[in-house]
């Protein structure tokens, strides 16, 4: 992470679905796309939504680990590379590849994938200032010191009533 995380931005499943569909609306005029490459794991959910909305059938993934303890960003490790046939589409003049991720933060992962697919259109649902210029399309910008809590990272838990523990 580039800076201490002082703010939180919890995102519900409903909100994430709306934001992913909003991104699909923006991407509709950029296509049609011949393939979609999602950056796992965060890009899996928005890629499914966007691929459905845009009629993209060829969906590939690239797995790069950079957050090893959910708090600190470390060295990049490519766990799964992109299939050769999708790399070939990116090199073809008459084909378009779309890269999808949930968030661009420092840009470390995005730059690595951008190097693999230099001609692709890169889109994220959320973008932070340090790497906002790396993506071609995004929906919402959040400050660099904000930690986004995605719905797959949260669990429903008991919250005590406000009155509980109040002195009488």
Secondary structure, DSSP 8 states (H G I E B T S, - for coil): --S---EEEE--HHHHHHHHHHHHHHHHTT---SEEEEEETTHHHHHHHHHHHHT---EEEEEEEEESSSSSEEEEEEEE---HHHHHHHHSTT--EEEEEEEESSSHHHHHHHHHSTTSEEEEEEEETTTGGG-SEEEEEE-TTEEEE-GGG--------TTTT---
